[in-house]
Amino acid sequence: MTEIQLIILLLALFGIKHFVCDFLLQFPYMLEQKGIYGARGGVDHALFHAIFTWLILMPILGSMAVFAALFDMAVHYHVDWAKQQLNKGLTPADRKFWTWFGLDQALHYLTYIAIIGWTVGAVAIN
């Protein structure tokens, strides 16, 4: 597989992962607790992201995949927590709600690009 093929494959897998973890596997208690620092809901949600990142990267990186998974978990947790703080008192009818939601999504995808860049670099070194 060429580097560009690997990048495209990983972009697709991370896009699917994001949809599954952020929309299909985000349960009410997670939504309710993401704005409370250290609460189980936000931690569980970020842990789902970490597990799926690990599953995607384990065949490529082996045991090094855990570092990318932990990075994804930490960044995802804090981006979501910050969005909840910024969205306090806002509803989907408010323009700022969508601004913060869009920034949240952009930061998640930029995190995936960073992880993919690190992964491709690690594969190239080996």
C-alpha positions in Angstrom: 0.0 0.0 0.0 1.4 3.4 -0.9 1.5 6.3 1.6 -1.4 8.1 -0.2 -3.5 5.0 -0.2 -2.9 4.6 3.6 -3.8 8.2 4.2 -7.0 7.9 2.2 -7.9 4.6 4.0 -7.3 6.1 7.4 -9.2 9.3 6.6 -12.2 7.1 5.6 -11.9 4.9 8.7 -11.6 7.9 11.1 -14.6 9.5 9.4 -16.6 6.4 10.0 -15.3 6.1 13.5 -16.2 9.6 14.3 -19.8 9.1 13.1 -20.2 5.9 15.1 -18.7 7.2 18.3 -20.0 10.8 18.2 -23.5 10.0 17.0 -24.5 6.4 17.2 -22.7 5.5 20.5 -23.2 8.7 22.4 -25.9 8.0 25.0 -28.0 10.5 27.0 -25.8 10.2 30.1 -22.8 11.1 28.0 -24.5 14.2 26.6 -25.6 15.3 30.0 -22.3 14.8 31.7 -19.7 16.0 29.1 -19.7 19.5 30.6 -18.9 18.3 34.1 -15.1 17.9 34.3 -14.2 14.3 35.3 -17.8 13.0 35.1 -18.2 9.5 33.8 -20.2 10.4 30.7 -17.5 12.5 29.2 -14.8 10.0 30.1 -16.8 7.1 28.7 -17.5 9.0 25.4 -13.8 9.8 25.0 -12.9 6.2 25.9 -15.1 4.9 23.0 -13.1 7.2 20.7 -9.8 5.8 22.1 -10.9 2.2 21.7 -12.0 2.7 18.1 -8.7 4.6 17.3 -6.8 1.7 18.8 -8.8 -0.8 16.7 -8.1 1.1 13.5 -4.4 1.6 14.2 -3.4 -1.7 15.9 -3.0 -3.6 12.6 -0.7 -0.8 11.3 1.2 0.3 14.4 1.0 -2.7 16.8 1.5 -1.7 20.4 2.3 1.9 19.4 -1.4 2.3 18.6 -2.1 2.8 22.3 -0.3 6.2 22.2 -2.5 7.5 19.4 -5.6 6.2 21.2 -4.6 7.9 24.4 -3.9 11.1 22.5 -7.3 10.9 20.8 -9.0 10.3 24.1 -7.4 13.2 25.9 -7.9 15.7 23.0 -11.5 14.5 22.4 -12.4 14.8 26.1 -11.1 18.3 26.4 -12.5 19.6 23.1 -16.0 18.3 24.1 -15.7 19.7 27.6 -14.7 23.1 26.3 -17.6 23.1 23.8 -20.0 22.3 26.6 -18.7 25.3 28.5 -19.0 27.6 25.6 -22.5 26.3 24.7 -24.0 26.8 28.2 -27.3 28.5 28.0 -27.4 28.2 24.2 -29.9 26.2 22.1 -29.8 25.1 18.4 -31.7 28.2 17.6 -28.6 30.3 18.6 -26.0 31.0 15.9 -23.2 30.6 18.5 -24.4 27.1 19.3 -23.6 26.1 15.7 -20.3 28.0 15.7 -19.1 26.1 18.8 -20.4 22.8 17.4 -18.6 23.4 14.1 -15.4 24.3 15.8 -15.7 21.1 17.9 -16.1 19.0 14.8 -13.2 20.7 13.0 -10.9 20.2 16.0 -11.8 16.5 16.1 -11.0 16.1 12.4 -7.7 18.0 12.8 -6.9 15.6 15.6 -7.4 12.7 13.2 -5.2 14.4 10.6 -2.4 14.7 13.2 -2.8 11.1 14.2 -2.8 10.0 10.6 0.3 12.0 9.9 2.1 10.5 12.9 1.0 7.0 11.8 2.2 7.4 8.3 5.5 8.8 9.6 5.9 5.9 12.0 5.2 3.4 9.2 7.7 5.1 6.9 10.4 4.9 9.6 9.9 1.2 9.9 
